[in-house]
Amino acid sequence: MSFVIPKDESLTATLATQYVGVTIASMLYGVTCIQTFQYYRSTKAQADGWMLKASVAALLALDSLHQALIMHIVYYYLVANFGDRLTLLHNIWSIGASLVVGALIASIVQGYLILRIWRISHNIYIVGACASLTLSFLSTTFVYGIRELAYVNVLEAEAKIKVNATIGLCMSVAVDLLIAVSLSYYLQKSRTGFRRSDDLITKLMIATVTTGALTTLFAIADLAAYLAAPDQIYVLIINFSIGKLYANCFLTSLNSRDYYRSVLNADTVNTVPLSRVHADPESGNPQSDFTLRTMTSTASTMRGKPEGGVVKAPAFSLSVLDLEGEKNPVI
């Protein structure tokens, strides 16, 4: 099989794609480092179990490795072999390795979100479907990365294993959509009817949909770019960044827990004087010392009879924000 040497226009587009891709990925990597630093210095991190701390450390290590791999790709094509058109047809090991590392990052984050779904739903069918898709996506990407090493020509590699890559990308899109829809559905079912807790659930749903939609849109764009131009490397601009988006969504979720807990634990006390509307039944004189005090606490359970003039709302658990319920207190 013969392959055409890239023309000047194609050469420029290829090099520009790599340059823009690694630039965006480098910025996202910087955000990952900052968010990791913020996590470990937070008070909430001190109460987290070893599994969650290890997951954060593993994501930072994998993201650092991924950054090194994509920099090697760009260095090989743009610096070490600058001006050599034939080099653009040469397949290098770091392309497949970067895809595998990116899939590992995505799978860790998806696993964390699947645990969230389990904690708020205990639906073994939804959780099993999400876990199966995640494992299938990871194994398919591993096979793709290994098979790509067998080809010297990058265009030949893409032509031979296009089906493998397409299946993996489709699974990635499917699991992202299923996770986002499932979390939104079960959060919606957790509404208590009390304004403060319902407002918190709404914020959680917005955060879930926003972060899930971001990674899902990138996964869809990755699939579309690959199907539209499998013989080009335009898809690299998305592949370079998508793993870092997963890592940042995960870290954002962890670093926002204190905010959501503060919203949930905030008590609102309203004091309403009734001296002008309530009168003594015998004398008819207003009881100026009578005051109605209503405290609404969305972090407590509803009791049959209010005690001490306190009306308490049904419990809403923020265990959805944690990975290890045994180590973290449930509010």
Secondary structure, DSSP 8 states (H G I E B T S, - for coil): -------HHHHHHHHHHHHHHHHHHHHHHHHHHHHHHHHHHSHHHHHS-HHHHHHHHHHHHHHHHHHHHHHHHHHIIIIITTT-GGGGGB--HHHHHHHHHHHHHHHHHHHHHHHHHHHHH--HHHHHHHHHHHHHHHHHHHHHHHHHTT-SBHHHHHHHSHHHHHHHHHHHHHHHHHHHHHHHHHHHHT--S-HHHHHHHHHHHHHHHHHHHHHHHHHHHHHHHHHH-TTSSTTHHHHHHHHHHHHHHHHHHHHTHHHHHHHHH--EEEEEE-TTT-B-TTT--B-TT-EEEEEEETTS---SS-BTTEEE------GGG-S-TTTS---
